[in-house]
Amino acid sequence: MKLRKFISEQQELDKIEILLRDPDDQLLNLLKHLQSSANVGHSFNVIVDPDNEDHKGEFGIDGDGMFYLKSIKKMEK
C-alpha cells in the first residue's frame, strides 16, 4: 500500500465549506495546486502578501504526509 493512501485512510479528515465569489477560479486553482504539490516528502511554505505587513501570512505545508487534500470540488450553481 502506498504511504499516501495509508496515511489518508488512518487519519480522520475535516470537511470545510467556502462560499465565495471567484469568477476566475483563482482560489480553486490554488487549492488544486496545493493538492498536487503537497506530497509525502515535500514540505514547503505558502506565503501570502509578503510585502504588506498588515496582511502578510506564512503557512507551512508538512510533507510528512499529515497535510492531505483528498478532494476539491466546485459545486454547480
N, CA, C and O atoms as a Tripos MOL2 file, in Angstrom:
@<TRIPOS>MOLECULE
protein
  308   307    77     0     0
PROTEIN
NO_CHARGES

@<TRIPOS>ATOM
      1 N           0.8560   -1.1750    0.0000 N.3       1 MET1
      2 CA          0.0000    0.0000    0.0000 C.3       1 MET1
      3 C           0.9020    1.2380    0.0000 C.2       1 MET1
      4 O           1.8820    1.2910    0.7430 O.2       1 MET1
      5 N           0.5750    2.2320   -0.8290 N.am      2 LYS2
      6 CA          1.3540    3.4530   -0.8810 C.3       2 LYS2
      7 C           1.1890    4.2290    0.4190 C.2       2 LYS2
      8 O           0.1310    4.2020    1.0480 O.2       2 LYS2
      9 N           2.2720    4.9310    0.8140 N.am      3 LEU3
     10 CA          2.2690    5.6700    2.0720 C.3       3 LEU3
     11 C           1.1560    6.7100    2.1020 C.2       3 LEU3
     12 O           0.4750    6.8430    3.1190 O.2       3 LEU3
     13 N           0.9550    7.4470    1.0190 N.am      4 ARG4
     14 CA         -0.0770    8.4860    0.9910 C.3       4 ARG4
     15 C          -1.4620    7.8790    1.2390 C.2       4 ARG4
     16 O          -2.2520    8.4340    2.0020 O.2       4 ARG4
     17 N          -1.7570    6.7560    0.6050 N.am      5 LYS5
     18 CA         -3.0540    6.1030    0.7960 C.3       5 LYS5
     19 C          -3.1830    5.5990    2.2330 C.2       5 LYS5
     20 O          -4.2420    5.7330    2.8450 O.2       5 LYS5
     21 N          -2.1140    5.0220    2.7680 N.am      6 PHE6
     22 CA         -2.1310    4.5270    4.1370 C.3       6 PHE6
     23 C          -2.4270    5.6550    5.1200 C.2       6 PHE6
     24 O          -3.2690    5.5120    6.0060 O.2       6 PHE6
     25 N          -1.7230    6.7860    4.9580 N.am      7 ILE7
     26 CA         -1.9160    7.9150    5.8660 C.3       7 ILE7
     27 C          -3.3280    8.4650    5.7390 C.2       7 ILE7
     28 O          -3.9640    8.7740    6.7460 O.2       7 ILE7
     29 N          -3.8260    8.5920    4.5080 N.am      8 SER8
     30 CA         -5.1610    9.1630    4.3140 C.3       8 SER8
     31 C          -6.2420    8.2730    4.9100 C.2       8 SER8
     32 O          -7.2760    8.7750    5.3500 O.2       8 SER8
     33 N          -6.0280    6.9860    4.9320 N.am      9 GLU9
     34 CA         -7.0260    6.0740    5.4890 C.3       9 GLU9
     35 C          -6.9280    5.9660    7.0050 C.2       9 GLU9
     36 O          -7.8800    5.5280    7.6520 O.2       9 GLU9
     37 N          -5.8090    6.3510    7.5760 N.am     10 GLN10
     38 CA         -5.5960    6.2000    9.0070 C.3      10 GLN10
     39 C          -5.9700    7.4420    9.8050 C.2      10 GLN10
     40 O          -6.1330    7.3650   11.0230 O.2      10 GLN10
     41 N          -6.1060    8.5760    9.1440 N.am     11 GLN11
     42 CA         -6.3870    9.8260    9.8360 C.3      11 GLN11
     43 C          -7.7850   10.3290    9.4940 C.2      11 GLN11
     44 O          -8.2390   10.2240    8.3550 O.2      11 GLN11
     45 N          -8.4480   10.8700   10.4910 N.am     12 GLU12
     46 CA         -9.7580   11.4750   10.2730 C.3      12 GLU12
     47 C          -9.5850   12.7490    9.4540 C.2      12 GLU12
     48 O          -8.6450   13.5120    9.6760 O.2      12 GLU12
     49 N         -10.4880   12.9760    8.5120 N.am     13 LEU13
     50 CA        -10.4170   14.1550    7.6670 C.3      13 LEU13
     51 C         -11.4460   15.1890    8.1100 C.2      13 LEU13
     52 O         -12.5440   14.8390    8.5430 O.2      13 LEU13
     53 N         -11.0820   16.4680    7.9970 N.am     14 ASP14
     54 CA        -12.0060   17.5670    8.2480 C.3      14 ASP14
     55 C         -12.6700   17.9570    6.9320 C.2      14 ASP14
     56 O         -12.0950   17.7900    5.8570 O.2      14 ASP14
     57 N         -13.8720   18.4730    7.0350 N.am     15 LYS15
     58 CA        -14.5790   18.9720    5.8610 C.3      15 LYS15
     59 C         -14.8630   20.4470    6.0910 C.2      15 LYS15
     60 O         -15.3780   20.8280    7.1420 O.2      15 LYS15
     61 N         -14.5280   21.2800    5.1060 N.am     16 ILE16
     62 CA        -14.8040   22.7070    5.2190 C.3      16 ILE16
     63 C         -15.7090   23.1310    4.0670 C.2      16 ILE16
     64 O         -15.7460   22.4890    3.0170 O.2      16 ILE16
     65 N         -16.4300   24.2130    4.2820 N.am     17 GLU17
     66 CA        -17.2820   24.7640    3.2370 C.3      17 GLU17
     67 C         -16.8920   26.2210    3.0520 C.2      17 GLU17
     68 O         -16.7560   26.9580    4.0280 O.2      17 GLU17
     69 N         -16.7120   26.6360    1.8130 N.am     18 ILE18
     70 CA        -16.3400   28.0110    1.4920 C.3      18 ILE18
     71 C         -17.3600   28.5500    0.5000 C.2      18 ILE18
     72 O         -17.5880   27.9500   -0.5510 O.2      18 ILE18
     73 N         -17.9630   29.6620    0.8290 N.am     19 LEU19
     74 CA        -18.8620   30.3480   -0.0980 C.3      19 LEU19
     75 C         -18.1370   31.6040   -0.5490 C.2      19 LEU19
     76 O         -17.7140   32.4010    0.2890 O.2      19 LEU19
     77 N         -17.9850   31.7970   -1.8440 N.am     20 LEU20
     78 CA        -17.2140   32.9320   -2.3200 C.3      20 LEU20
     79 C         -17.6380   33.3400   -3.7110 C.2      20 LEU20
     80 O         -18.3610   32.6230   -4.4030 O.2      20 LEU20
     81 N         -17.1680   34.5140   -4.1060 N.am     21 ARG21
     82 CA        -17.3060   34.9820   -5.4810 C.3      21 ARG21
     83 C         -15.8950   34.9640   -6.0540 C.2      21 ARG21
     84 O         -15.0280   35.7170   -5.6110 O.2      21 ARG21
     85 N         -15.6730   34.1140   -7.0260 N.am     22 ASP22
     86 CA        -14.3430   33.9260   -7.6250 C.3      22 ASP22
     87 C         -14.5260   33.5520   -9.0950 C.2      22 ASP22
     88 O         -14.3500   32.3900   -9.4610 O.2      22 ASP22
     89 N         -14.8840   34.5380   -9.9520 N.am     23 PRO23
     90 CA        -15.2340   34.2210  -11.3460 C.3      23 PRO23
     91 C         -14.0940   33.5940  -12.1530 C.2      23 PRO23
     92 O         -14.3490   32.9050  -13.1400 O.2      23 PRO23
     93 N         -12.8530   33.8220  -11.7520 N.am     24 ASP24
     94 CA        -11.7190   33.2560  -12.4810 C.3      24 ASP24
     95 C         -11.1760   31.9810  -11.8440 C.2      24 ASP24
     96 O         -10.1560   31.4540  -12.2890 O.2      24 ASP24
     97 N         -11.8490   31.4790  -10.8040 N.am     25 ASP25
     98 CA        -11.4480   30.2450  -10.1060 C.3      25 ASP25
     99 C         -10.0330   30.3040   -9.5370 C.2      25 ASP25
    100 O          -9.3330   29.2920   -9.5150 O.2      25 ASP25
    101 N          -9.6110   31.4670   -9.0820 N.am     26 GLN26
    102 CA         -8.2540   31.5940   -8.5560 C.3      26 GLN26
    103 C          -8.0490   30.7830   -7.2700 C.2      26 GLN26
    104 O          -7.0350   30.1010   -7.1260 O.2      26 GLN26
    105 N          -8.9920   30.8520   -6.3480 N.am     27 LEU27
    106 CA         -8.8510   30.0690   -5.1170 C.3      27 LEU27
    107 C          -8.9420   28.5770   -5.4120 C.2      27 LEU27
    108 O          -8.1780   27.7860   -4.8590 O.2      27 LEU27
    109 N          -9.8590   28.1960   -6.2700 N.am     28 LEU28
    110 CA         -9.9860   26.7900   -6.6620 C.3      28 LEU28
    111 C          -8.6680   26.2870   -7.2780 C.2      28 LEU28
    112 O          -8.2040   25.1950   -6.9530 O.2      28 LEU28
    113 N          -8.0850   27.0780   -8.1520 N.am     29 ASN29
    114 CA         -6.8220   26.6900   -8.7850 C.3      29 ASN29
    115 C          -5.6860   26.6120   -7.7770 C.2      29 ASN29
    116 O          -4.8350   25.7270   -7.8720 O.2      29 ASN29
    117 N          -5.6620   27.5350   -6.8020 N.am     30 LEU30
    118 CA         -4.6450   27.4800   -5.7550 C.3      30 LEU30
    119 C          -4.7850   26.2010   -4.9390 C.2      30 LEU30
    120 O          -3.7930   25.5250   -4.6690 O.2      30 LEU30
    121 N          -6.0090   25.8650   -4.5470 N.am     31 LEU31
    122 CA         -6.2270   24.6490   -3.7660 C.3      31 LEU31
    123 C          -5.8530   23.3970   -4.5530 C.2      31 LEU31
    124 O          -5.2670   22.4660   -4.0010 O.2      31 LEU31
    125 N          -6.1870   23.3740   -5.8270 N.am     32 LYS32
    126 CA         -5.8080   22.2210   -6.6530 C.3      32 LYS32
    127 C          -4.2970   22.1190   -6.8060 C.2      32 LYS32
    128 O          -3.7450   21.0200   -6.8430 O.2      32 LYS32
    129 N          -3.6330   23.2590   -6.8940 N.am     33 HIS33
    130 CA         -2.1710   23.2490   -6.9780 C.3      33 HIS33
    131 C          -1.5660   22.7260   -5.6690 C.2      33 HIS33
    132 O          -0.6220   21.9360   -5.6880 O.2      33 HIS33
    133 N          -2.1090   23.1670   -4.5510 N.am     34 LEU34
    134 CA         -1.6530   22.6410   -3.2590 C.3      34 LEU34
    135 C          -1.8690   21.1410   -3.1790 C.2      34 LEU34
    136 O          -1.0070   20.4070   -2.6950 O.2      34 LEU34
    137 N          -3.0150   20.6900   -3.6520 N.am     35 GLN35
    138 CA         -3.3250   19.2600   -3.6170 C.3      35 GLN35
    139 C          -2.2970   18.4620   -4.4160 C.2      35 GLN35
    140 O          -1.8470   17.4070   -3.9690 O.2      35 GLN35
    141 N          -1.9290   18.9550   -5.5800 N.am     36 SER36
    142 CA         -0.9850   18.2030   -6.4140 C.3      36 SER36
    143 C           0.4540   18.3540   -5.9380 C.2      36 SER36
    144 O           1.2850   17.4920   -6.2260 O.2      36 SER36
    145 N           0.7680   19.4280   -5.2170 N.am     37 SER37
    146 CA          2.1440   19.6790   -4.7800 C.3      37 SER37
    147 C           2.4630   19.1000   -3.4130 C.2      37 SER37
    148 O           3.6210   18.7920   -3.1290 O.2      37 SER37
    149 N           1.4630   18.9460   -2.5670 N.am     38 ALA38
    150 CA          1.6880   18.5160   -1.1850 C.3      38 ALA38
    151 C           1.8060   16.9940   -1.1330 C.2      38 ALA38
    152 O           0.8520   16.2900   -0.8040 O.2      38 ALA38
    153 N           2.9740   16.5160   -1.4600 N.am     39 ASN39
    154 CA          3.2270   15.0760   -1.4650 C.3      39 ASN39
    155 C           4.0660   14.6700   -0.2620 C.2      39 ASN39
    156 O           4.7320   15.5040    0.3510 O.2      39 ASN39
    157 N           4.0300   13.4100    0.0650 N.am     40 VAL40
    158 CA          4.8730   12.8910    1.1320 C.3      40 VAL40
    159 C           6.3220   13.1870    0.7780 C.2      40 VAL40
    160 O           6.7850   12.8560   -0.3130 O.2      40 VAL40
    161 N           7.0380   13.8160    1.7140 N.am     41 GLY41
    162 CA          8.4380   14.1670    1.4940 C.3      41 GLY41
    163 C           8.6390   15.5430    0.8950 C.2      41 GLY41
    164 O           9.7790   15.9530    0.6760 O.2      41 GLY41
    165 N           7.5700   16.2670    0.6230 N.am     42 HIS42
    166 CA          7.6790   17.6000    0.0170 C.3      42 HIS42
    167 C           7.0460   18.6280    0.9430 C.2      42 HIS42
    168 O           5.8410   18.8710    0.8690 O.2      42 HIS42
    169 N           7.8420   19.2290    1.8090 N.am     43 SER43
    170 CA          7.3750   20.2940    2.6990 C.3      43 SER43
    171 C           7.6660   21.6460    2.0620 C.2      43 SER43
    172 O           8.6820   21.8160    1.3890 O.2      43 SER43
    173 N           6.7780   22.6000    2.2750 N.am     44 PHE44
    174 CA          7.0070   23.9480    1.7580 C.3      44 PHE44
    175 C           6.1090   24.9280    2.5060 C.2      44 PHE44
    176 O           5.1830   24.5260    3.2120 O.2      44 PHE44
    177 N           6.3930   26.2160    2.3430 N.am     45 ASN45
    178 CA          5.5830   27.2670    2.9350 C.3      45 ASN45
    179 C           4.8130   27.9870    1.8430 C.2      45 ASN45
    180 O           5.3050   28.1530    0.7270 O.2      45 ASN45
    181 N           3.6210   28.4060    2.1690 N.am     46 VAL46
    182 CA          2.8280   29.2670    1.2950 C.3      46 VAL46
    183 C           2.8520   30.6440    1.9430 C.2      46 VAL46
    184 O           2.4540   30.8040    3.0960 O.2      46 VAL46
    185 N           3.3210   31.6320    1.1950 N.am     47 ILE47
    186 CA          3.4570   32.9910    1.7130 C.3      47 ILE47
    187 C           2.4360   33.8820    1.0120 C.2      47 ILE47
    188 O           2.3670   33.9310   -0.2160 O.2      47 ILE47
    189 N           1.6480   34.5830    1.8190 N.am     48 VAL48
    190 CA          0.6090   35.4650    1.3060 C.3      48 VAL48
    191 C           1.0140   36.9120    1.5640 C.2      48 VAL48
    192 O           1.3240   37.2860    2.6960 O.2      48 VAL48
    193 N           1.0080   37.7130    0.5220 N.am     49 ASP49
    194 CA          1.2390   39.1570    0.5840 C.3      49 ASP49
    195 C           2.4810   39.5230    1.4010 C.2      49 ASP49
    196 O           2.3660   40.2420    2.3930 O.2      49 ASP49
    197 N           3.6550   39.0490    1.0100 N.am     50 PRO50
    198 CA          4.8620   39.2560    1.8100 C.3      50 PRO50
    199 C           5.3090   40.7150    1.9180 C.2      50 PRO50
    200 O           6.0750   41.0540    2.8200 O.2      50 PRO50
    201 N           4.8480   41.5760    1.0200 N.am     51 ASP51
    202 CA          5.2830   42.9740    1.0310 C.3      51 ASP51
    203 C           4.3850   43.8860    1.8570 C.2      51 ASP51
    204 O           4.6580   45.0820    1.9570 O.2      51 ASP51
    205 N           3.3310   43.3560    2.4450 N.am     52 ASN52
    206 CA          2.4000   44.1670    3.2260 C.3      52 ASN52
    207 C           2.3250   43.5890    4.6340 C.2      52 ASN52
    208 O           1.7220   42.5360    4.8420 O.2      52 ASN52
    209 N           2.9290   44.2680    5.5950 N.am     53 GLU53
    210 CA          2.9820   43.7630    6.9700 C.3      53 GLU53
    211 C           1.5940   43.5630    7.5850 C.2      53 GLU53
    212 O           1.4190   42.7100    8.4560 O.2      53 GLU53
    213 N           0.6110   44.3440    7.1360 N.am     54 ASP54
    214 CA         -0.7420   44.2080    7.6960 C.3      54 ASP54
    215 C          -1.4450   42.9430    7.2320 C.2      54 ASP54
    216 O          -2.3750   42.4770    7.8910 O.2      54 ASP54
    217 N          -1.0150   42.3780    6.1070 N.am     55 HIS55
    218 CA         -1.7070   41.2210    5.5440 C.3      55 HIS55
    219 C          -0.7970   40.0170    5.3170 C.2      55 HIS55
    220 O          -1.2430   38.9760    4.8370 O.2      55 HIS55
    221 N           0.4560   40.1620    5.6590 N.am     56 LYS56
    222 CA          1.4330   39.0850    5.4410 C.3      56 LYS56
    223 C           1.0530   37.8520    6.2610 C.2      56 LYS56
    224 O           0.6360   37.9540    7.4150 O.2      56 LYS56
    225 N           1.2060   36.7030    5.6420 N.am     57 GLY57
    226 CA          0.9550   35.4470    6.3400 C.3      57 GLY57
    227 C           1.8060   34.3440    5.7370 C.2      57 GLY57
    228 O           2.0670   34.3390    4.5340 O.2      57 GLY57
    229 N           2.2350   33.4160    6.5690 N.am     58 GLU58
    230 CA          3.0230   32.2850    6.1010 C.3      58 GLU58
    231 C           2.4430   31.0140    6.6940 C.2      58 GLU58
    232 O           2.2010   30.9280    7.8980 O.2      58 GLU58
    233 N           2.2220   30.0210    5.8300 N.am     59 PHE59
    234 CA          1.5500   28.8010    6.2360 C.3      59 PHE59
    235 C           2.3870   27.6060    5.7950 C.2      59 PHE59
    236 O           2.7390   27.4900    4.6220 O.2      59 PHE59
    237 N           2.6990   26.7320    6.7230 N.am     60 GLY60
    238 CA          3.5330   25.5670    6.4330 C.3      60 GLY60
    239 C           2.7200   24.3710    5.9810 C.2      60 GLY60
    240 O           1.7040   24.0240    6.5830 O.2      60 GLY60
    241 N           3.1830   23.7530    4.9160 N.am     61 ILE61
    242 CA          2.5900   22.5270    4.4110 C.3      61 ILE61
    243 C           3.5770   21.4090    4.7430 C.2      61 ILE61
    244 O           4.6980   21.3860    4.2350 O.2      61 ILE61
    245 N           3.1570   20.5010    5.5850 N.am     62 ASP62
    246 CA          4.0340   19.4650    6.1240 C.3      62 ASP62
    247 C           4.1090   18.2750    5.1820 C.2      62 ASP62
    248 O           3.0940   17.6500    4.8750 O.2      62 ASP62
    249 N           5.3020   17.9700    4.7320 N.am     63 GLY63
    250 CA          5.4900   16.8960    3.7730 C.3      63 GLY63
    251 C           5.6110   15.5150    4.3770 C.2      63 GLY63
    252 O           5.9710   14.5680    3.6770 O.2      63 GLY63
    253 N           5.3170   15.3760    5.6740 N.am     64 ASP64
    254 CA          5.4140   14.0330    6.2620 C.3      64 ASP64
    255 C           4.1520   13.2120    6.0240 C.2      64 ASP64
    256 O           4.0260   12.0920    6.5190 O.2      64 ASP64
    257 N           3.2280   13.7760    5.2660 N.am     65 GLY65
    258 CA          2.0100   13.0560    4.9410 C.3      65 GLY65
    259 C           0.8040   13.4830    5.7500 C.2      65 GLY65
    260 O          -0.3090   13.0390    5.4680 O.2      65 GLY65
    261 N           0.9910   14.3270    6.7410 N.am     66 MET66
    262 CA         -0.1360   14.7440    7.5700 C.3      66 MET66
    263 C          -1.0310   15.7450    6.8460 C.2      66 MET66
    264 O          -2.2420   15.7640    7.0680 O.2      66 MET66
    265 N          -0.4430   16.5850    5.9740 N.am     67 PHE67
    266 CA         -1.2480   17.5010    5.1800 C.3      67 PHE67
    267 C          -1.7250   16.7470    3.9570 C.2      67 PHE67
    268 O          -0.9220   16.2550    3.1640 O.2      67 PHE67
    269 N          -3.0350   16.6600    3.8080 N.am     68 TYR68
    270 CA         -3.5900   15.8460    2.7290 C.3      68 TYR68
    271 C          -4.9160   16.4370    2.2950 C.2      68 TYR68
    272 O          -5.8350   16.5530    3.1070 O.2      68 TYR68
    273 N          -5.0320   16.8100    1.0430 N.am     69 LEU69
    274 CA         -6.2920   17.2700    0.4560 C.3      69 LEU69
    275 C          -6.8630   16.1210   -0.3520 C.2      69 LEU69
    276 O          -6.3650   15.8110   -1.4340 O.2      69 LEU69
    277 N          -7.8930   15.4960    0.1610 N.am     70 LYS70
    278 CA         -8.4590   14.3310   -0.5200 C.3      70 LYS70
    279 C          -9.2420   14.7220   -1.7580 C.2      70 LYS70
    280 O          -9.0930   14.0970   -2.8090 O.2      70 LYS70
    281 N         -10.0780   15.7510   -1.6490 N.am     71 SER71
    282 CA        -10.8800   16.1320   -2.8020 C.3      71 SER71
    283 C         -11.1900   17.6200   -2.7600 C.2      71 SER71
    284 O         -11.3010   18.2250   -1.6940 O.2      71 SER71
    285 N         -11.3240   18.1830   -3.9340 N.am     72 ILE72
    286 CA        -11.7170   19.5770   -4.1020 C.3      72 ILE72
    287 C         -12.7680   19.5850   -5.2030 C.2      72 ILE72
    288 O         -12.5240   19.0940   -6.3050 O.2      72 ILE72
    289 N         -13.9160   20.1340   -4.9070 N.am     73 LYS73
    290 CA        -14.9930   20.0970   -5.8850 C.3      73 LYS73
    291 C         -15.7290   21.4220   -5.8760 C.2      73 LYS73
    292 O         -16.1460   21.8980   -4.8200 O.2      73 LYS73
    293 N         -15.8890   22.0160   -7.0420 N.am     74 LYS74
    294 CA        -16.6880   23.2200   -7.1800 C.3      74 LYS74
    295 C         -18.1300   22.7910   -7.4240 C.2      74 LYS74
    296 O         -18.4100   22.0220   -8.3430 O.2      74 LYS74
    297 N         -19.0300   23.2880   -6.6070 N.am     75 MET75
    298 CA        -20.4320   22.9330   -6.6930 C.3      75 MET75
    299 C         -21.0960   23.7480   -7.8100 C.2      75 MET75
    300 O         -20.7590   24.9120   -8.0260 O.2      75 MET75
    301 N         -22.0140   23.1370   -8.4930 N.am     76 GLU76
    302 CA        -22.7730   23.8390   -9.5250 C.3      76 GLU76
    303 C         -23.7260   24.8380   -8.8670 C.2      76 GLU76
    304 O         -24.2070   24.6080   -7.7580 O.2      76 GLU76
    305 N         -23.9900   25.9320   -9.5490 N.am     77 LYS77
    306 CA        -24.8890   26.9630   -9.0090 C.3      77 LYS77
    307 C         -26.3180   26.5460   -9.1560 C.2      77 LYS77
    308 O         -27.2210   27.2830   -8.7590 O.2      77 LYS77
@<TRIPOS>BOND
     1     1     2 1
     2     2     3 1
     3     3     4 2
     4     3     5 am
     5     5     6 1
     6     6     7 1
     7     7     8 2
     8     7     9 am
     9     9    10 1
    10    10    11 1
    11    11    12 2
    12    11    13 am
    13    13    14 1
    14    14    15 1
    15    15    16 2
    16    15    17 am
    17    17    18 1
    18    18    19 1
    19    19    20 2
    20    19    21 am
    21    21    22 1
    22    22    23 1
    23    23    24 2
    24    23    25 am
    25    25    26 1
    26    26    27 1
    27    27    28 2
    28    27    29 am
    29    29    30 1
    30    30    31 1
    31    31    32 2
    32    31    33 am
    33    33    34 1
    34    34    35 1
    35    35    36 2
    36    35    37 am
    37    37    38 1
    38    38    39 1
    39    39    40 2
    40    39    41 am
    41    41    42 1
    42    42    43 1
    43    43    44 2
    44    43    45 am
    45    45    46 1
    46    46    47 1
    47    47    48 2
    48    47    49 am
    49    49    50 1
    50    50    51 1
    51    51    52 2
    52    51    53 am
    53    53    54 1
    54    54    55 1
    55    55    56 2
    56    55    57 am
    57    57    58 1
    58    58    59 1
    59    59    60 2
    60    59    61 am
    61    61    62 1
    62    62    63 1
    63    63    64 2
    64    63    65 am
    65    65    66 1
    66    66    67 1
    67    67    68 2
    68    67    69 am
    69    69    70 1
    70    70    71 1
    71    71    72 2
    72    71    73 am
    73    73    74 1
    74    74    75 1
    75    75    76 2
    76    75    77 am
    77    77    78 1
    78    78    79 1
    79    79    80 2
    80    79    81 am
    81    81    82 1
    82    82    83 1
    83    83    84 2
    84    83    85 am
    85    85    86 1
    86    86    87 1
    87    87    88 2
    88    87    89 am
    89    89    90 1
    90    90    91 1
    91    91    92 2
    92    91    93 am
    93    93    94 1
    94    94    95 1
    95    95    96 2
    96    95    97 am
    97    97    98 1
    98    98    99 1
    99    99   100 2
   100    99   101 am
   101   101   102 1
   102   102   103 1
   103   103   104 2
   104   103   105 am
   105   105   106 1
   106   106   107 1
   107   107   108 2
   108   107   109 am
   109   109   110 1
   110   110   111 1
   111   111   112 2
   112   111   113 am
   113   113   114 1
   114   114   115 1
   115   115   116 2
   116   115   117 am
   117   117   118 1
   118   118   119 1
   119   119   120 2
   120   119   121 am
   121   121   122 1
   122   122   123 1
   123   123   124 2
   124   123   125 am
   125   125   126 1
   126   126   127 1
   127   127   128 2
   128   127   129 am
   129   129   130 1
   130   130   131 1
   131   131   132 2
   132   131   133 am
   133   133   134 1
   134   134   135 1
   135   135   136 2
   136   135   137 am
   137   137   138 1
   138   138   139 1
   139   139   140 2
   140   139   141 am
   141   141   142 1
   142   142   143 1
   143   143   144 2
   144   143   145 am
   145   145   146 1
   146   146   147 1
   147   147   148 2
   148   147   149 am
   149   149   150 1
   150   150   151 1
   151   151   152 2
   152   151   153 am
   153   153   154 1
   154   154   155 1
   155   155   156 2
   156   155   157 am
   157   157   158 1
   158   158   159 1
   159   159   160 2
   160   159   161 am
   161   161   162 1
   162   162   163 1
   163   163   164 2
   164   163   165 am
   165   165   166 1
   166   166   167 1
   167   167   168 2
   168   167   169 am
   169   169   170 1
   170   170   171 1
   171   171   172 2
   172   171   173 am
   173   173   174 1
   174   174   175 1
   175   175   176 2
   176   175   177 am
   177   177   178 1
   178   178   179 1
   179   179   180 2
   180   179   181 am
   181   181   182 1
   182   182   183 1
   183   183   184 2
   184   183   185 am
   185   185   186 1
   186   186   187 1
   187   187   188 2
   188   187   189 am
   189   189   190 1
   190   190   191 1
   191   191   192 2
   192   191   193 am
   193   193   194 1
   194   194   195 1
   195   195   196 2
   196   195   197 am
   197   197   198 1
   198   198   199 1
   199   199   200 2
   200   199   201 am
   201   201   202 1
   202   202   203 1
   203   203   204 2
   204   203   205 am
   205   205   206 1
   206   206   207 1
   207   207   208 2
   208   207   209 am
   209   209   210 1
   210   210   211 1
   211   211   212 2
   212   211   213 am
   213   213   214 1
   214   214   215 1
   215   215   216 2
   216   215   217 am
   217   217   218 1
   218   218   219 1
   219   219   220 2
   220   219   221 am
   221   221   222 1
   222   222   223 1
   223   223   224 2
   224   223   225 am
   225   225   226 1
   226   226   227 1
   227   227   228 2
   228   227   229 am
   229   229   230 1
   230   230   231 1
   231   231   232 2
   232   231   233 am
   233   233   234 1
   234   234   235 1
   235   235   236 2
   236   235   237 am
   237   237   238 1
   238   238   239 1
   239   239   240 2
   240   239   241 am
   241   241   242 1
   242   242   243 1
   243   243   244 2
   244   243   245 am
   245   245   246 1
   246   246   247 1
   247   247   248 2
   248   247   249 am
   249   249   250 1
   250   250   251 1
   251   251   252 2
   252   251   253 am
   253   253   254 1
   254   254   255 1
   255   255   256 2
   256   255   257 am
   257   257   258 1
   258   258   259 1
   259   259   260 2
   260   259   261 am
   261   261   262 1
   262   262   263 1
   263   263   264 2
   264   263   265 am
   265   265   266 1
   266   266   267 1
   267   267   268 2
   268   267   269 am
   269   269   270 1
   270   270   271 1
   271   271   272 2
   272   271   273 am
   273   273   274 1
   274   274   275 1
   275   275   276 2
   276   275   277 am
   277   277   278 1
   278   278   279 1
   279   279   280 2
   280   279   281 am
   281   281   282 1
   282   282   283 1
   283   283   284 2
   284   283   285 am
   285   285   286 1
   286   286   287 1
   287   287   288 2
   288   287   289 am
   289   289   290 1
   290   290   291 1
   291   291   292 2
   292   291   293 am
   293   293   294 1
   294   294   295 1
   295   295   296 2
   296   295   297 am
   297   297   298 1
   298   298   299 1
   299   299   300 2
   300   299   301 am
   301   301   302 1
   302   302   303 1
   303   303   304 2
   304   303   305 am
   305   305   306 1
   306   306   307 1
   307   307   308 2
@<TRIPOS>SUBSTRUCTURE
     1 MET1         2 RESIDUE 1 A MET
     2 LYS2         6 RESIDUE 1 A LYS
     3 LEU3        10 RESIDUE 1 A LEU
     4 ARG4        14 RESIDUE 1 A ARG
     5 LYS5        18 RESIDUE 1 A LYS
     6 PHE6        22 RESIDUE 1 A PHE
     7 ILE7        26 RESIDUE 1 A ILE
     8 SER8        30 RESIDUE 1 A SER
     9 GLU9        34 RESIDUE 1 A GLU
    10 GLN10       38 RESIDUE 1 A GLN
    11 GLN11       42 RESIDUE 1 A GLN
    12 GLU12       46 RESIDUE 1 A GLU
    13 LEU13       50 RESIDUE 1 A LEU
    14 ASP14       54 RESIDUE 1 A ASP
    15 LYS15       58 RESIDUE 1 A LYS
    16 ILE16       62 RESIDUE 1 A ILE
    17 GLU17       66 RESIDUE 1 A GLU
    18 ILE18       70 RESIDUE 1 A ILE
    19 LEU19       74 RESIDUE 1 A LEU
    20 LEU20       78 RESIDUE 1 A LEU
    21 ARG21       82 RESIDUE 1 A ARG
    22 ASP22       86 RESIDUE 1 A ASP
    23 PRO23       90 RESIDUE 1 A PRO
    24 ASP24       94 RESIDUE 1 A ASP
    25 ASP25       98 RESIDUE 1 A ASP
    26 GLN26      102 RESIDUE 1 A GLN
    27 LEU27      106 RESIDUE 1 A LEU
    28 LEU28      110 RESIDUE 1 A LEU
    29 ASN29      114 RESIDUE 1 A ASN
    30 LEU30      118 RESIDUE 1 A LEU
    31 LEU31      122 RESIDUE 1 A LEU
    32 LYS32      126 RESIDUE 1 A LYS
    33 HIS33      130 RESIDUE 1 A HIS
    34 LEU34      134 RESIDUE 1 A LEU
    35 GLN35      138 RESIDUE 1 A GLN
    36 SER36      142 RESIDUE 1 A SER
    37 SER37      146 RESIDUE 1 A SER
    38 ALA38      150 RESIDUE 1 A ALA
    39 ASN39      154 RESIDUE 1 A ASN
    40 VAL40      158 RESIDUE 1 A VAL
    41 GLY41      162 RESIDUE 1 A GLY
    42 HIS42      166 RESIDUE 1 A HIS
    43 SER43      170 RESIDUE 1 A SER
    44 PHE44      174 RESIDUE 1 A PHE
    45 ASN45      178 RESIDUE 1 A ASN
    46 VAL46      182 RESIDUE 1 A VAL
    47 ILE47      186 RESIDUE 1 A ILE
    48 VAL48      190 RESIDUE 1 A VAL
    49 ASP49      194 RESIDUE 1 A ASP
    50 PRO50      198 RESIDUE 1 A PRO
    51 ASP51      202 RESIDUE 1 A ASP
    52 ASN52      206 RESIDUE 1 A ASN
    53 GLU53      210 RESIDUE 1 A GLU
    54 ASP54      214 RESIDUE 1 A ASP
    55 HIS55      218 RESIDUE 1 A HIS
    56 LYS56      222 RESIDUE 1 A LYS
    57 GLY57      226 RESIDUE 1 A GLY
    58 GLU58      230 RESIDUE 1 A GLU
    59 PHE59      234 RESIDUE 1 A PHE
    60 GLY60      238 RESIDUE 1 A GLY
    61 ILE61      242 RESIDUE 1 A ILE
    62 ASP62      246 RESIDUE 1 A ASP
    63 GLY63      250 RESIDUE 1 A GLY
    64 ASP64      254 RESIDUE 1 A ASP
    65 GLY65      258 RESIDUE 1 A GLY
    66 MET66      262 RESIDUE 1 A MET
    67 PHE67      266 RESIDUE 1 A PHE
    68 TYR68      270 RESIDUE 1 A TYR
    69 LEU69      274 RESIDUE 1 A LEU
    70 LYS70      278 RESIDUE 1 A LYS
    71 SER71      282 RESIDUE 1 A SER
    72 ILE72      286 RESIDUE 1 A ILE
    73 LYS73      290 RESIDUE 1 A LYS
    74 LYS74      294 RESIDUE 1 A LYS
    75 MET75      298 RESIDUE 1 A MET
    76 GLU76      302 RESIDUE 1 A GLU
    77 LYS77      306 RESIDUE 1 A LYS
